[in-house]
Amino acid sequence: MHKSHFFPKITLKKLCILSLMTAITAILSIYCTFRIGNAIKIPFKFVSVFFTAVMFGPFWGGIIAVLGDILNVFLAPSGPWIPLITGIEFLNGAFFGIFFYKHSYETKNYFLRTLICCLLLFLIDMILTSLVLTYVGYFPTFASAIIVRFPAGVIKILIQGIFIIISKGYIKSFKQMGGKDFE
């Protein structure tokens, strides 16, 4: 039998946890997203995406973010499904994994990684998402998209940064619950 090395190894325990994280992400994206119009939103689904990326790495963090976005579009639509936004969601989940999967949790290093991660996520959100929303017609110009979305983007990234810093104390115990499967 030929083994495929394209996808990371997955056990039944990991599959169950990933399924649970997908469900939590969908619930958070549906019920814990604050919207101002169609283009401005402050979602809290990053919580489950962050923990998935910390436990399983960038690939699975991105996949859970994508599945949460797709489930949100089909279960509680607030506009059409935009595949480019789903791709940006994958990047957001992957960045959590890149910065926090299998890394040290020393205070100085952790704060620096949190700051860099939040700045990159903010730039991705402001630039790429605003470009996509301008392209599909939500905004007449890129500048207007940035101006309208900027306050919500700042609030969103502050919430994410504070959450990541607060969750530092829980990450080790959270990862220890899963044993070897989280490595």
Biotite code that builds the C-alpha atoms (Angstrom):
import biotite.structure as struc

atoms = struc.array([
    struc.Atom([0.000, 0.000, 0.000], chain_id="A", res_id=1, res_name="MET", atom_name="CA", element="C"),
    struc.Atom([1.372, 3.392, -1.001], chain_id="A", res_id=2, res_name="HIS", atom_name="CA", element="C"),
    struc.Atom([1.615, 5.986, 1.775], chain_id="A", res_id=3, res_name="LYS", atom_name="CA", element="C"),
    struc.Atom([0.795, 9.576, 0.926], chain_id="A", res_id=4, res_name="SER", atom_name="CA", element="C"),
    struc.Atom([2.927, 12.236, 2.591], chain_id="A", res_id=5, res_name="HIS", atom_name="CA", element="C"),
    struc.Atom([0.894, 15.158, 1.311], chain_id="A", res_id=6, res_name="PHE", atom_name="CA", element="C"),
    struc.Atom([-1.289, 15.418, 4.411], chain_id="A", res_id=7, res_name="PHE", atom_name="CA", element="C"),
    struc.Atom([-0.017, 15.282, 7.971], chain_id="A", res_id=8, res_name="PRO", atom_name="CA", element="C"),
    struc.Atom([-0.630, 12.050, 9.873], chain_id="A", res_id=9, res_name="LYS", atom_name="CA", element="C"),
    struc.Atom([-4.023, 11.983, 11.549], chain_id="A", res_id=10, res_name="ILE", atom_name="CA", element="C"),
    struc.Atom([-5.184, 9.688, 14.339], chain_id="A", res_id=11, res_name="THR", atom_name="CA", element="C"),
    struc.Atom([-8.718, 9.050, 15.498], chain_id="A", res_id=12, res_name="LEU", atom_name="CA", element="C"),
    struc.Atom([-8.131, 11.193, 18.591], chain_id="A", res_id=13, res_name="LYS", atom_name="CA", element="C"),
    struc.Atom([-6.798, 14.038, 16.457], chain_id="A", res_id=14, res_name="LYS", atom_name="CA", element="C"),
    struc.Atom([-9.722, 13.700, 14.047], chain_id="A", res_id=15, res_name="LEU", atom_name="CA", element="C"),
    struc.Atom([-12.216, 13.940, 16.923], chain_id="A", res_id=16, res_name="CYS", atom_name="CA", element="C"),
    struc.Atom([-10.500, 17.017, 18.369], chain_id="A", res_id=17, res_name="ILE", atom_name="CA", element="C"),
    struc.Atom([-10.323, 18.671, 14.925], chain_id="A", res_id=18, res_name="LEU", atom_name="CA", element="C"),
    struc.Atom([-14.031, 17.953, 14.400], chain_id="A", res_id=19, res_name="SER", atom_name="CA", element="C"),
    struc.Atom([-14.838, 19.503, 17.758], chain_id="A", res_id=20, res_name="LEU", atom_name="CA", element="C"),
    struc.Atom([-12.708, 22.552, 16.946], chain_id="A", res_id=21, res_name="MET", atom_name="CA", element="C"),
    struc.Atom([-14.498, 22.885, 13.588], chain_id="A", res_id=22, res_name="THR", atom_name="CA", element="C"),
    struc.Atom([-17.859, 22.852, 15.343], chain_id="A", res_id=23, res_name="ALA", atom_name="CA", element="C"),
    struc.Atom([-16.680, 25.399, 17.932], chain_id="A", res_id=24, res_name="ILE", atom_name="CA", element="C"),
    struc.Atom([-15.308, 27.610, 15.145], chain_id="A", res_id=25, res_name="THR", atom_name="CA", element="C"),
    struc.Atom([-18.624, 27.469, 13.297], chain_id="A", res_id=26, res_name="ALA", atom_name="CA", element="C"),
    struc.Atom([-20.568, 28.339, 16.457], chain_id="A", res_id=27, res_name="ILE", atom_name="CA", element="C"),
    struc.Atom([-18.224, 31.216, 17.294], chain_id="A", res_id=28, res_name="LEU", atom_name="CA", element="C"),
    struc.Atom([-18.358, 32.550, 13.735], chain_id="A", res_id=29, res_name="SER", atom_name="CA", element="C"),
    struc.Atom([-22.160, 32.465, 13.700], chain_id="A", res_id=30, res_name="ILE", atom_name="CA", element="C"),
    struc.Atom([-23.026, 33.640, 17.206], chain_id="A", res_id=31, res_name="TYR", atom_name="CA", element="C"),
    struc.Atom([-19.940, 35.598, 18.327], chain_id="A", res_id=32, res_name="CYS", atom_name="CA", element="C"),
    struc.Atom([-19.357, 37.892, 15.374], chain_id="A", res_id=33, res_name="THR", atom_name="CA", element="C"),
    struc.Atom([-20.234, 41.528, 15.760], chain_id="A", res_id=34, res_name="PHE", atom_name="CA", element="C"),
    struc.Atom([-21.183, 43.110, 12.439], chain_id="A", res_id=35, res_name="ARG", atom_name="CA", element="C"),
    struc.Atom([-21.527, 46.665, 11.271], chain_id="A", res_id=36, res_name="ILE", atom_name="CA", element="C"),
    struc.Atom([-22.991, 46.341, 7.802], chain_id="A", res_id=37, res_name="GLY", atom_name="CA", element="C"),
    struc.Atom([-21.757, 43.581, 5.488], chain_id="A", res_id=38, res_name="ASN", atom_name="CA", element="C"),
    struc.Atom([-18.105, 44.529, 5.254], chain_id="A", res_id=39, res_name="ALA", atom_name="CA", element="C"),
    struc.Atom([-17.165, 45.368, 8.842], chain_id="A", res_id=40, res_name="ILE", atom_name="CA", element="C"),
    struc.Atom([-17.067, 42.540, 11.354], chain_id="A", res_id=41, res_name="LYS", atom_name="CA", element="C"),
    struc.Atom([-15.278, 41.626, 14.547], chain_id="A", res_id=42, res_name="ILE", atom_name="CA", element="C"),
    struc.Atom([-15.287, 37.813, 14.797], chain_id="A", res_id=43, res_name="PRO", atom_name="CA", element="C"),
    struc.Atom([-14.299, 35.694, 17.779], chain_id="A", res_id=44, res_name="PHE", atom_name="CA", element="C"),
    struc.Atom([-13.779, 32.452, 15.883], chain_id="A", res_id=45, res_name="LYS", atom_name="CA", element="C"),
    struc.Atom([-10.056, 33.115, 16.110], chain_id="A", res_id=46, res_name="PHE", atom_name="CA", element="C"),
    struc.Atom([-10.168, 31.575, 19.614], chain_id="A", res_id=47, res_name="VAL", atom_name="CA", element="C"),
    struc.Atom([-10.700, 28.017, 18.381], chain_id="A", res_id=48, res_name="SER", atom_name="CA", element="C"),
    struc.Atom([-8.516, 28.591, 15.310], chain_id="A", res_id=49, res_name="VAL", atom_name="CA", element="C"),
    struc.Atom([-5.695, 29.810, 17.571], chain_id="A", res_id=50, res_name="PHE", atom_name="CA", element="C"),
    struc.Atom([-5.886, 26.766, 19.858], chain_id="A", res_id=51, res_name="PHE", atom_name="CA", element="C"),
    struc.Atom([-6.064, 24.416, 16.866], chain_id="A", res_id=52, res_name="THR", atom_name="CA", element="C"),
    struc.Atom([-2.982, 26.034, 15.313], chain_id="A", res_id=53, res_name="ALA", atom_name="CA", element="C"),
    struc.Atom([-1.116, 25.885, 18.634], chain_id="A", res_id=54, res_name="VAL", atom_name="CA", element="C"),
    struc.Atom([-1.956, 22.201, 19.112], chain_id="A", res_id=55, res_name="MET", atom_name="CA", element="C"),
    struc.Atom([-1.650, 20.878, 15.561], chain_id="A", res_id=56, res_name="PHE", atom_name="CA", element="C"),
    struc.Atom([0.281, 23.430, 13.529], chain_id="A", res_id=57, res_name="GLY", atom_name="CA", element="C"),
    struc.Atom([-0.260, 25.909, 10.697], chain_id="A", res_id=58, res_name="PRO", atom_name="CA", element="C"),
    struc.Atom([-1.864, 23.500, 8.234], chain_id="A", res_id=59, res_name="PHE", atom_name="CA", element="C"),
    struc.Atom([-4.643, 22.394, 10.572], chain_id="A", res_id=60, res_name="TRP", atom_name="CA", element="C"),
    struc.Atom([-5.121, 25.899, 11.945], chain_id="A", res_id=61, res_name="GLY", atom_name="CA", element="C"),
    struc.Atom([-5.713, 27.101, 8.389], chain_id="A", res_id=62, res_name="GLY", atom_name="CA", element="C"),
    struc.Atom([-8.040, 24.208, 7.574], chain_id="A", res_id=63, res_name="ILE", atom_name="CA", element="C"),
    struc.Atom([-10.175, 24.859, 10.657], chain_id="A", res_id=64, res_name="ILE", atom_name="CA", element="C"),
    struc.Atom([-10.370, 28.565, 9.748], chain_id="A", res_id=65, res_name="ALA", atom_name="CA", element="C"),
    struc.Atom([-11.494, 27.645, 6.214], chain_id="A", res_id=66, res_name="VAL", atom_name="CA", element="C"),
    struc.Atom([-14.096, 25.161, 7.438], chain_id="A", res_id=67, res_name="LEU", atom_name="CA", element="C"),
    struc.Atom([-15.409, 27.730, 9.931], chain_id="A", res_id=68, res_name="GLY", atom_name="CA", element="C"),
    struc.Atom([-15.703, 30.311, 7.150], chain_id="A", res_id=69, res_name="ASP", atom_name="CA", element="C"),
    struc.Atom([-17.509, 27.924, 4.814], chain_id="A", res_id=70, res_name="ILE", atom_name="CA", element="C"),
    struc.Atom([-19.906, 26.748, 7.537], chain_id="A", res_id=71, res_name="LEU", atom_name="CA", element="C"),
    struc.Atom([-20.582, 30.380, 8.476], chain_id="A", res_id=72, res_name="ASN", atom_name="CA", element="C"),
    struc.Atom([-21.438, 31.250, 4.877], chain_id="A", res_id=73, res_name="VAL", atom_name="CA", element="C"),
    struc.Atom([-23.858, 28.343, 4.502], chain_id="A", res_id=74, res_name="PHE", atom_name="CA", element="C"),
    struc.Atom([-25.427, 28.332, 7.982], chain_id="A", res_id=75, res_name="LEU", atom_name="CA", element="C"),
    struc.Atom([-25.701, 32.100, 8.615], chain_id="A", res_id=76, res_name="ALA", atom_name="CA", element="C"),
    struc.Atom([-25.070, 33.936, 5.351], chain_id="A", res_id=77, res_name="PRO", atom_name="CA", element="C"),
    struc.Atom([-24.550, 37.679, 5.440], chain_id="A", res_id=78, res_name="SER", atom_name="CA", element="C"),
    struc.Atom([-23.542, 37.904, 1.806], chain_id="A", res_id=79, res_name="GLY", atom_name="CA", element="C"),
    struc.Atom([-22.204, 35.722, -0.982], chain_id="A", res_id=80, res_name="PRO", atom_name="CA", element="C"),
    struc.Atom([-19.377, 33.249, -0.483], chain_id="A", res_id=81, res_name="TRP", atom_name="CA", element="C"),
    struc.Atom([-16.115, 34.828, -1.632], chain_id="A", res_id=82, res_name="ILE", atom_name="CA", element="C"),
    struc.Atom([-13.422, 32.163, -2.126], chain_id="A", res_id=83, res_name="PRO", atom_name="CA", element="C"),
    struc.Atom([-10.640, 34.754, -1.850], chain_id="A", res_id=84, res_name="LEU", atom_name="CA", element="C"),
    struc.Atom([-11.818, 35.641, 1.665], chain_id="A", res_id=85, res_name="ILE", atom_name="CA", element="C"),
    struc.Atom([-11.730, 31.932, 2.513], chain_id="A", res_id=86, res_name="THR", atom_name="CA", element="C"),
    struc.Atom([-8.118, 31.860, 1.323], chain_id="A", res_id=87, res_name="GLY", atom_name="CA", element="C"),
    struc.Atom([-7.335, 34.814, 3.586], chain_id="A", res_id=88, res_name="ILE", atom_name="CA", element="C"),
    struc.Atom([-8.930, 32.900, 6.469], chain_id="A", res_id=89, res_name="GLU", atom_name="CA", element="C"),
    struc.Atom([-6.519, 30.028, 5.760], chain_id="A", res_id=90, res_name="PHE", atom_name="CA", element="C"),
    struc.Atom([-3.610, 32.465, 5.997], chain_id="A", res_id=91, res_name="LEU", atom_name="CA", element="C"),
    struc.Atom([-4.880, 33.795, 9.325], chain_id="A", res_id=92, res_name="ASN", atom_name="CA", element="C"),
    struc.Atom([-5.091, 30.301, 10.819], chain_id="A", res_id=93, res_name="GLY", atom_name="CA", element="C"),
    struc.Atom([-1.721, 29.342, 9.387], chain_id="A", res_id=94, res_name="ALA", atom_name="CA", element="C"),
    struc.Atom([-0.039, 32.426, 10.859], chain_id="A", res_id=95, res_name="PHE", atom_name="CA", element="C"),
    struc.Atom([-1.180, 31.416, 14.343], chain_id="A", res_id=96, res_name="PHE", atom_name="CA", element="C"),
    struc.Atom([0.486, 28.057, 13.802], chain_id="A", res_id=97, res_name="GLY", atom_name="CA", element="C"),
    struc.Atom([3.654, 29.569, 12.339], chain_id="A", res_id=98, res_name="ILE", atom_name="CA", element="C"),
    struc.Atom([4.141, 31.832, 15.328], chain_id="A", res_id=99, res_name="PHE", atom_name="CA", element="C"),
    struc.Atom([2.956, 29.601, 18.190], chain_id="A", res_id=100, res_name="PHE", atom_name="CA", element="C"),
    struc.Atom([3.210, 25.905, 17.224], chain_id="A", res_id=101, res_name="TYR", atom_name="CA", element="C"),
    struc.Atom([6.111, 24.153, 18.996], chain_id="A", res_id=102, res_name="LYS", atom_name="CA", element="C"),
    struc.Atom([7.627, 27.402, 20.230], chain_id="A", res_id=103, res_name="HIS", atom_name="CA", element="C"),
    struc.Atom([8.907, 28.502, 23.596], chain_id="A", res_id=104, res_name="SER", atom_name="CA", element="C"),
    struc.Atom([6.477, 30.167, 25.955], chain_id="A", res_id=105, res_name="TYR", atom_name="CA", element="C"),
    struc.Atom([9.042, 32.398, 27.640], chain_id="A", res_id=106, res_name="GLU", atom_name="CA", element="C"),
    struc.Atom([7.513, 35.794, 28.366], chain_id="A", res_id=107, res_name="THR", atom_name="CA", element="C"),
    struc.Atom([9.821, 38.010, 26.282], chain_id="A", res_id=108, res_name="LYS", atom_name="CA", element="C"),
    struc.Atom([9.822, 35.714, 23.261], chain_id="A", res_id=109, res_name="ASN", atom_name="CA", element="C"),
    struc.Atom([6.077, 35.124, 23.515], chain_id="A", res_id=110, res_name="TYR", atom_name="CA", element="C"),
    struc.Atom([5.208, 38.832, 23.609], chain_id="A", res_id=111, res_name="PHE", atom_name="CA", element="C"),
    struc.Atom([7.428, 39.540, 20.616], chain_id="A", res_id=112, res_name="LEU", atom_name="CA", element="C"),
    struc.Atom([5.839, 36.719, 18.605], chain_id="A", res_id=113, res_name="ARG", atom_name="CA", element="C"),
    struc.Atom([2.373, 37.935, 19.645], chain_id="A", res_id=114, res_name="THR", atom_name="CA", element="C"),
    struc.Atom([3.167, 41.467, 18.508], chain_id="A", res_id=115, res_name="LEU", atom_name="CA", element="C"),
    struc.Atom([4.600, 40.368, 15.138], chain_id="A", res_id=116, res_name="ILE", atom_name="CA", element="C"),
    struc.Atom([1.745, 37.919, 14.538], chain_id="A", res_id=117, res_name="CYS", atom_name="CA", element="C"),
    struc.Atom([-0.889, 40.547, 15.342], chain_id="A", res_id=118, res_name="CYS", atom_name="CA", element="C"),
    struc.Atom([0.766, 43.120, 13.097], chain_id="A", res_id=119, res_name="LEU", atom_name="CA", element="C"),
    struc.Atom([0.920, 40.660, 10.187], chain_id="A", res_id=120, res_name="LEU", atom_name="CA", element="C"),
    struc.Atom([-2.699, 39.625, 10.717], chain_id="A", res_id=121, res_name="LEU", atom_name="CA", element="C"),
    struc.Atom([-3.695, 43.297, 10.801], chain_id="A", res_id=122, res_name="PHE", atom_name="CA", element="C"),
    struc.Atom([-1.845, 43.983, 7.530], chain_id="A", res_id=123, res_name="LEU", atom_name="CA", element="C"),
    struc.Atom([-3.381, 40.936, 5.876], chain_id="A", res_id=124, res_name="ILE", atom_name="CA", element="C"),
    struc.Atom([-6.830, 41.984, 7.061], chain_id="A", res_id=125, res_name="ASP", atom_name="CA", element="C"),
    struc.Atom([-6.456, 45.603, 6.038], chain_id="A", res_id=126, res_name="MET", atom_name="CA", element="C"),
    struc.Atom([-4.695, 45.135, 2.705], chain_id="A", res_id=127, res_name="ILE", atom_name="CA", element="C"),
    struc.Atom([-5.812, 41.779, 1.261], chain_id="A", res_id=128, res_name="LEU", atom_name="CA", element="C"),
    struc.Atom([-9.362, 41.762, 2.601], chain_id="A", res_id=129, res_name="THR", atom_name="CA", element="C"),
    struc.Atom([-9.900, 45.393, 1.599], chain_id="A", res_id=130, res_name="SER", atom_name="CA", element="C"),
    struc.Atom([-8.582, 44.604, -1.891], chain_id="A", res_id=131, res_name="LEU", atom_name="CA", element="C"),
    struc.Atom([-10.956, 41.661, -2.219], chain_id="A", res_id=132, res_name="VAL", atom_name="CA", element="C"),
    struc.Atom([-13.941, 43.636, -0.905], chain_id="A", res_id=133, res_name="LEU", atom_name="CA", element="C"),
    struc.Atom([-13.146, 46.448, -3.339], chain_id="A", res_id=134, res_name="THR", atom_name="CA", element="C"),
    struc.Atom([-12.777, 43.964, -6.196], chain_id="A", res_id=135, res_name="TYR", atom_name="CA", element="C"),
    struc.Atom([-16.168, 42.340, -5.546], chain_id="A", res_id=136, res_name="VAL", atom_name="CA", element="C"),
    struc.Atom([-17.898, 45.713, -5.232], chain_id="A", res_id=137, res_name="GLY", atom_name="CA", element="C"),
    struc.Atom([-18.498, 46.266, -1.521], chain_id="A", res_id=138, res_name="TYR", atom_name="CA", element="C"),
    struc.Atom([-16.456, 49.475, -1.687], chain_id="A", res_id=139, res_name="PHE", atom_name="CA", element="C"),
    struc.Atom([-15.947, 51.883, -4.607], chain_id="A", res_id=140, res_name="PRO", atom_name="CA", element="C"),
    struc.Atom([-12.221, 52.377, -3.916], chain_id="A", res_id=141, res_name="THR", atom_name="CA", element="C"),
    struc.Atom([-9.453, 50.680, -1.960], chain_id="A", res_id=142, res_name="PHE", atom_name="CA", element="C"),
    struc.Atom([-8.920, 53.846, 0.115], chain_id="A", res_id=143, res_name="ALA", atom_name="CA", element="C"),
    struc.Atom([-12.572, 53.935, 1.164], chain_id="A", res_id=144, res_name="SER", atom_name="CA", element="C"),
    struc.Atom([-12.371, 50.271, 2.181], chain_id="A", res_id=145, res_name="ALA", atom_name="CA", element="C"),
    struc.Atom([-9.327, 50.951, 4.350], chain_id="A", res_id=146, res_name="ILE", atom_name="CA", element="C"),
    struc.Atom([-10.902, 54.034, 5.944], chain_id="A", res_id=147, res_name="ILE", atom_name="CA", element="C"),
    struc.Atom([-14.180, 52.280, 6.753], chain_id="A", res_id=148, res_name="VAL", atom_name="CA", element="C"),
    struc.Atom([-12.603, 49.009, 7.956], chain_id="A", res_id=149, res_name="ARG", atom_name="CA", element="C"),
    struc.Atom([-9.684, 50.502, 9.924], chain_id="A", res_id=150, res_name="PHE", atom_name="CA", element="C"),
    struc.Atom([-11.424, 51.102, 13.310], chain_id="A", res_id=151, res_name="PRO", atom_name="CA", element="C"),
    struc.Atom([-12.900, 47.577, 13.386], chain_id="A", res_id=152, res_name="ALA", atom_name="CA", element="C"),
    struc.Atom([-9.533, 46.144, 12.326], chain_id="A", res_id=153, res_name="GLY", atom_name="CA", element="C"),
    struc.Atom([-7.759, 47.881, 15.202], chain_id="A", res_id=154, res_name="VAL", atom_name="CA", element="C"),
    struc.Atom([-10.361, 46.666, 17.706], chain_id="A", res_id=155, res_name="ILE", atom_name="CA", element="C"),
    struc.Atom([-10.177, 43.143, 16.295], chain_id="A", res_id=156, res_name="LYS", atom_name="CA", element="C"),
    struc.Atom([-6.398, 42.933, 16.483], chain_id="A", res_id=157, res_name="ILE", atom_name="CA", element="C"),
    struc.Atom([-6.337, 44.383, 20.018], chain_id="A", res_id=158, res_name="LEU", atom_name="CA", element="C"),
    struc.Atom([-8.820, 41.733, 21.145], chain_id="A", res_id=159, res_name="ILE", atom_name="CA", element="C"),
    struc.Atom([-6.756, 39.000, 19.478], chain_id="A", res_id=160, res_name="GLN", atom_name="CA", element="C"),
    struc.Atom([-3.501, 40.245, 20.996], chain_id="A", res_id=161, res_name="GLY", atom_name="CA", element="C"),
    struc.Atom([-4.972, 40.476, 24.491], chain_id="A", res_id=162, res_name="ILE", atom_name="CA", element="C"),
    struc.Atom([-6.469, 36.997, 24.123], chain_id="A", res_id=163, res_name="PHE", atom_name="CA", element="C"),
    struc.Atom([-3.174, 35.497, 22.954], chain_id="A", res_id=164, res_name="ILE", atom_name="CA", element="C"),
    struc.Atom([-1.310, 37.072, 25.874], chain_id="A", res_id=165, res_name="ILE", atom_name="CA", element="C"),
    struc.Atom([-3.914, 35.915, 28.413], chain_id="A", res_id=166, res_name="ILE", atom_name="CA", element="C"),
    struc.Atom([-4.005, 32.389, 26.956], chain_id="A", res_id=167, res_name="SER", atom_name="CA", element="C"),
    struc.Atom([-0.245, 31.970, 27.441], chain_id="A", res_id=168, res_name="LYS", atom_name="CA", element="C"),
    struc.Atom([-0.770, 30.379, 30.848], chain_id="A", res_id=169, res_name="GLY", atom_name="CA", element="C"),
    struc.Atom([-3.289, 27.880, 29.499], chain_id="A", res_id=170, res_name="TYR", atom_name="CA", element="C"),
    struc.Atom([-1.461, 26.689, 26.399], chain_id="A", res_id=171, res_name="ILE", atom_name="CA", element="C"),
    struc.Atom([0.909, 24.290, 28.184], chain_id="A", res_id=172, res_name="LYS", atom_name="CA", element="C"),
    struc.Atom([-1.870, 22.613, 30.143], chain_id="A", res_id=173, res_name="SER", atom_name="CA", element="C"),
    struc.Atom([-4.071, 22.527, 27.042], chain_id="A", res_id=174, res_name="PHE", atom_name="CA", element="C"),
    struc.Atom([-1.347, 20.808, 25.026], chain_id="A", res_id=175, res_name="LYS", atom_name="CA", element="C"),
    struc.Atom([-0.616, 18.346, 27.859], chain_id="A", res_id=176, res_name="GLN", atom_name="CA", element="C"),
    struc.Atom([-4.231, 17.129, 27.781], chain_id="A", res_id=177, res_name="MET", atom_name="CA", element="C"),
    struc.Atom([-3.637, 15.645, 24.345], chain_id="A", res_id=178, res_name="GLY", atom_name="CA", element="C"),
    struc.Atom([-0.331, 13.947, 25.045], chain_id="A", res_id=179, res_name="GLY", atom_name="CA", element="C"),
    struc.Atom([1.747, 12.845, 22.058], chain_id="A", res_id=180, res_name="LYS", atom_name="CA", element="C"),
    struc.Atom([-1.016, 13.577, 19.538], chain_id="A", res_id=181, res_name="ASP", atom_name="CA", element="C"),
    struc.Atom([-0.420, 17.303, 19.853], chain_id="A", res_id=182, res_name="PHE", atom_name="CA", element="C"),
    struc.Atom([3.240, 17.045, 18.926], chain_id="A", res_id=183, res_name="GLU", atom_name="CA", element="C"),
])
